[in-house]
Amino acid sequence: MNNEDGTIKLTNVNYAITDGVTTAINASFAGYFNGQSINSTVSVTGDGLDDLTRKQVEEKARESLKTYIANGTLNTAQPVADTTAAE
């Protein structure tokens, strides 16, 4: 992988379940952007988490990750993608 190629891959998906209810889905990413290493976990929260496919979780998490990278705030807070706000 080239350090300049902007490749950021989904590496892991974890479900946070409390009392039988999915409360968050955490998507972890690793790769490179503008020559810098990126490692991040984005929490997808909101309603209807059990209805999301893995691809939908990845898309929502990537949207948030892109925003945090673009804003330069990736290291200041854990990104969160709310499923209720995106619908």
C-alpha positions in Angstrom: 0.0 0.0 0.0 1.3 3.4 -1.0 1.4 6.0 1.8 -0.1 8.6 -0.6 -2.9 6.6 -2.2 -5.7 7.5 0.3 -6.7 3.8 0.9 -8.6 3.4 4.1 -10.0 0.0 4.7 -12.7 -1.3 7.1 -10.9 -3.7 9.4 -13.5 -4.6 12.0 -17.2 -4.3 13.0 -18.3 -4.8 16.6 -21.8 -4.6 18.0 -22.5 -3.1 21.4 -25.5 -4.9 22.9 -27.1 -4.0 26.3 -29.9 -6.1 27.6 -30.5 -7.6 24.2 -30.7 -4.3 22.4 -28.0 -3.1 20.0 -26.9 0.3 21.3 -24.1 1.0 18.8 -22.1 -0.5 16.0 -18.4 0.3 16.0 -16.6 0.3 12.7 -12.8 0.3 12.7 -10.7 1.7 9.8 -7.0 1.7 9.0 -5.0 3.1 6.1 -3.4 6.2 4.7 -4.6 9.6 3.7 -2.2 12.4 2.4 0.8 10.4 3.6 -0.5 10.0 7.2 -1.5 6.8 8.9 -5.2 6.7 9.8 -6.6 4.4 12.5 -10.1 5.2 13.8 -13.2 3.6 15.2 -16.5 5.2 14.4 -19.6 4.5 16.5 -22.8 4.2 14.5 -25.7 5.0 16.9 -29.4 5.7 16.7 -32.6 3.8 15.9 -32.9 0.8 13.7 -29.3 -0.5 14.2 -30.5 -4.2 13.9 -32.0 -3.5 10.5 -28.7 -2.2 8.9 -26.6 -4.4 6.7 -22.8 -4.5 7.1 -22.5 -2.4 3.9 -24.9 0.3 5.3 -22.9 0.4 8.6 -19.7 0.9 6.6 -21.3 3.7 4.5 -22.6 5.6 7.5 -19.3 5.2 9.4 -17.3 6.3 6.3 -19.4 9.4 5.9 -18.5 10.4 9.5 -14.8 9.5 9.0 -14.6 11.6 5.9 -16.0 14.6 7.8 -13.6 14.2 10.6 -10.6 13.9 8.3 -11.7 16.9 6.2 -12.2 19.0 9.3 -8.9 17.9 10.8 -10.7 16.8 14.0 -10.0 13.1 13.8 -7.8 13.1 16.9 -10.0 15.3 19.1 -13.1 13.2 19.4 -14.5 9.7 18.6 -16.6 10.1 15.4 -20.2 9.1 15.7 -22.6 8.4 12.9 -26.3 8.7 14.0 -28.6 6.5 11.9 -31.6 8.6 12.8 -30.1 11.8 11.5 -29.1 10.3 8.2 -32.5 9.1 7.1 
